[in-house]
Amino acid sequence: MKKILITGGAGFIGSHVIRLFVNKYPEYHIFNLDALTYAGNLANLEDVAQAKNYTFVKGDITDETFINELFEKNQFDGVIHLAAESHVDRSIHDPMAFVKTNVIGTVTLLNASRKLFAQKQKENKSFLFYHVSTDEVYGSLHNENEFFVETTAYDPQSPYSASKASSDHFVRAYQNTYKMPVVVSNCSNNYGSHHFPEKLIPLCIQNIRMGKPLPIYGKGENVRDWLFVIDHARAIDVIFHKGKIGETYNIGGINEWKNIDLVRLLCDIMDKKLGNEIGTSQKLITFVTDRAGHDLRYAIDATKLRTELGWEPSVTFEQGLEKTVDWYLHNQIWLDNVTSGAYQEYYEKQYS
């Protein structure tokens, strides 16, 4: 039974990857390593918590002694590294937290992986370190005909994207210097179930339900490529199993939307679901001071992933957004617990 370590598995994207791997690969034992910070919530994984091929481990990826002991004890065959601080606004207020988790945490994992890989080599066993990153490392696009490709030069514009760019460079440096098998993927904005409600889509769903303002930065003209989180998990699965060592793969939804247009569509969907007159929720839209250093446009060219590994999105944005709205409306207890912070109190007691 192969042992796969997935970091950040209690978070938004990580929980979907955990669920996919646990259910799809009974021949793997999946270890979920998460520090259970504000974005980590084990309620995201209640449906697989008792699976025989799943183990949760609470721990901090920056704790070198803990990480070395964990790797030595379990002799992982692969690592899928998702654990990261990821909210741009938080990075503007506290850059050092992003340096610690995204840079130092990644290098701590790389060092433990390098030692383990050396052992695996002697035993003629395989090992892979898969680093999950973001399209924000590329900076901002200003030409509507431009797209991020795997060879686009890095130009990070926020403390968050700078920390992720640094971690990407370290991963590639370990492949070049130590010949450690790595792959990297850079994804566009994700949406879907279990998303922490400080992010745009779940925040708007919650605020519409409660009749609160929908804060939109600037004029809402910033453009993002939106990727359904289940499709992201599928892409990670394909890259982990079929990706070429040392390569980078961009993952995008092929689906660009201005923030204001996205929110208007979301308002109309919510009005239909709630039985409101169409246009009711749009009245809640409130424009606020733009974010410092706000990138204008991100757009991913996922041609390499599609042509070389055969991945395709499974839903249109409209379909995915409706599925997302349905999930939040039918999981109000989850949303209320996250919004109130009750989920943190529960797990702090359980794992203290």
Secondary structure, 3 states (H helix, E strand, C coil): CEEEEEECCCCHHHHHHHHHHHHHCCCEEEEEEECCCCCCCHHHHCCCCCCCCEEEEECCCCCHHHHHHHHHHHCCCEEEECCCCCCHHHHHHCHHHHHHHHHHHHHHHHHHHHHHHHHHHHCCCCCEEEEEEEHHHHCCCCCCCCCECCCCCCCCCCHHHHHHHHHHHHHHHHHHHHCCCEEEEEECEEECCCCCCCCHHHHHHHHHHHCCCEEEECCCCCEEEEEEHHHHHHHHHHHHHHCCCCCEEEECCCCEEEHHHHHHHHHHHHHHHHCCCCCCHHHHEEEECCCCCCCCECCECCHHHHHHHCCCCCCCHHHHHHHHHHHHHHCHHHHHHHHHCHHHHHHHHHCC
